Amino acid sequence: MKLFKTKFYLTIIASFLLLSCGSSEGGGEVIIDNSIIPTNLTIAVAVVGVSKANPSGDGSGEIKLTVSAKDAIRYKVKFGDGNETESTSGNIDYTYTNVGSNKYTIEVIAFSKTDDFVSDFIQQEVFVSVNGLKLVWSDNFDSDGAPDPTKWTYDLGRGSNGWGNNESQFYTKRTENVTISNGTLKIKAKKENFSGANYTSARLKTQGLYNFTYGRVEIRAKLPSTKGTWPALWTLGSNINSVSWPNCGEIDIMEHIGNELGRVQSATHTPSSFANTQNKGATFSNSTSTAFHIYELRWTEEKLEFLFDGELYYTYNPSVKNSSTWPFNSSQFLIMNVAIGGTLGGNIDASFTEDVMEIDYIKVYQ
């Protein structure tokens, strides 16, 4: 905390003192200090929408700032983003606009009636979502152990025809294949003999627990790299049990294959386009398996947009929207898995033993 004051000087030449002291060179300087320096400066920040699931707010970027100091009559606040304001009450509402999670140094200067002042600061992280959307569902994978059963369930087994794609793994919910540790969800594919399969992995979904229509999905993940791995982050229509696939619609937010390391693909599957994946787009990064990246879907009534670290690389926006081209006017649920082999995974490296997809968080905004 910094303290500042102003000194006032009054110089008086008193001739009678000179005479009484018998000095011809006498003089005196009297310092009169009229400073009032504020004390006990306190700063409190409340970020709107903070919860255990949303530690940096609900995406609105709104904060409520309360400051006070003894003998202060006004306050200047610098918000750390280039903006500042003044207040006499000490109660300030402010909205940040920089998209994403950002940490700000908020500086407060408290002035007294003599214009002396004291200053202090506080650091605060605030989250701002795209277009003012608010966080409605998330999992930050902060608690070690099994995934939250109120959010996630599983597909188990080998599925029909290798889940329809000739995949080689057996999906389990064992800790050997799916666990949370050190702040990330880990879906691990392993080479092992298990229930007639040569590989195991895990496939998590929110079916029956959470579904949504329109919004933005953001997933921060690091992908496996071994040839034959096929990690995916995707959605299926909640009505799949009644209308079947592909009538329910499928949105592939991210697919990656170890045989084409670094190539990130997105696609849609509809009644008009499901064989050979006609509607798709891709981008490339040389660090998909060595660093975390953000895979994003923006879903509106008009189109689907797919982004990699905030950069748009594919849009699905059919000119004619009907049940055949656009089943995406109904809710979808989330799926995360690592497949081995199959129609997209391809040949499996003979030396493969295990590999993992790590997910830092998944968030849905509306």
Rosetta blueprint (number, residue, H / E / L):
1 M L
2 K E
3 L E
4 F E
5 K L
6 T L
7 K L
8 F E
9 Y E
10 L E
11 T E
12 I E
13 I L
14 A L
15 S H
16 F H
17 L H
18 L H
19 L H
20 S H
21 C H
22 G L
23 S L
24 S L
25 E L
26 G L
27 G L
28 G E
29 E E
30 V E
31 I E
32 I E
33 D L
34 N L
35 S L
36 I L
37 I L
38 P L
39 T E
40 N E
41 L E
42 T E
43 I E
44 A E
45 V E
46 A E
47 V E
48 V L
49 G L
50 V L
51 S L
52 K L
53 A L
54 N L
55 P L
56 S L
57 G L
58 D L
59 G E
60 S E
61 G L
62 E E
63 I E
64 K E
65 L E
66 T E
67 V E
68 S E
69 A E
70 K E
71 D L
72 A L
73 I L
74 R E
75 Y E
76 K E
77 V E
78 K E
79 F L
80 G L
81 D L
82 G L
83 N L
84 E E
85 T E
86 E E
87 S E
88 T L
89 S L
90 G L
91 N E
92 I E
93 D E
94 Y E
95 T E
96 Y L
97 T L
98 N L
99 V L
100 G E
101 S E
102 N E
103 K E
104 Y E
105 T E
106 I E
107 E E
108 V E
109 I E
110 A E
111 F E
112 S L
113 K L
114 T L
115 D L
116 D L
117 F E
118 V E
119 S E
120 D E
121 F E
122 I E
123 Q E
124 Q E
125 E E
126 V E
127 F E
128 V E
129 S L
130 V H
131 N H
132 G H
133 L L
134 K L
135 L E
136 V E
137 W E
138 S E
139 D E
140 N L
141 F L
142 D L
143 S L
144 D L
145 G E
146 A L
147 P L
148 D L
149 P L
150 T L
151 K L
152 W L
153 T E
154 Y E
155 D L
156 L L
157 G E
158 R L
159 G L
160 S L
161 N L
162 G H
163 W H
164 G H
165 N H
166 N H
167 E E
168 S L
169 Q E
170 F E
171 Y E
172 T L
173 K L
174 R L
175 T L
176 E L
177 N L
178 V E
179 T E
180 I E
181 S E
182 N L
183 G L
184 T E
185 L E
186 K E
187 I E
188 K E
189 A E
190 K E
191 K E
192 E E
193 N E
194 F E
195 S L
196 G L
197 A E
198 N E
199 Y E
200 T E
201 S E
202 A L
203 R E
204 L E
205 K E
206 T L
207 Q L
208 G L
209 L L
210 Y L
211 N L
212 F E
213 T L
214 Y L
215 G E
216 R E
217 V E
218 E E
219 I E
220 R E
221 A E
222 K E
223 L L
224 P L
225 S L
226 T L
227 K L
228 G L
229 T E
230 W E
231 P E
232 A E
233 L E
234 W E
235 T E
236 L E
237 G E
238 S L
239 N L
240 I H
241 N H
242 S H
243 V H
244 S L
245 W L
246 P L
247 N L
248 C L
249 G L
250 E E
251 I E
252 D E
253 I E
254 M E
255 E E
256 H E
257 I L
258 G H
259 N H
260 E H
261 L L
262 G L
263 R E
264 V E
265 Q E
266 S E
267 A E
268 T E
269 H E
270 T E
271 P L
272 S L
273 S E
274 F L
275 A L
276 N L
277 T L
278 Q L
279 N E
280 K E
281 G E
282 A E
283 T E
284 F E
285 S L
286 N L
287 S L
288 T L
289 S L
290 T L
291 A L
292 F L
293 H E
294 I E
295 Y E
296 E E
297 L E
298 R E
299 W E
300 T L
301 E L
302 E L
303 K L
304 L E
305 E E
306 F E
307 L E
308 F E
309 D L
310 G L
311 E E
312 L E
313 Y E
314 Y E
315 T E
316 Y E
317 N L
318 P L
319 S L
320 V L
321 K L
322 N L
323 S L
324 S L
325 T L
326 W L
327 P L
328 F L
329 N L
330 S L
331 S L
332 Q E
333 F E
334 L E
335 I E
336 M E
337 N E
338 V E
339 A E
340 I E
341 G E
342 G H
343 T H
344 L H
345 G H
346 G L
347 N L
348 I L
349 D L
350 A L
351 S L
352 F L
353 T L
354 E E
355 D E
356 V E
357 M E
358 E E
359 I E
360 D E
361 Y E
362 I E
363 K E
364 V E
365 Y E
366 Q L
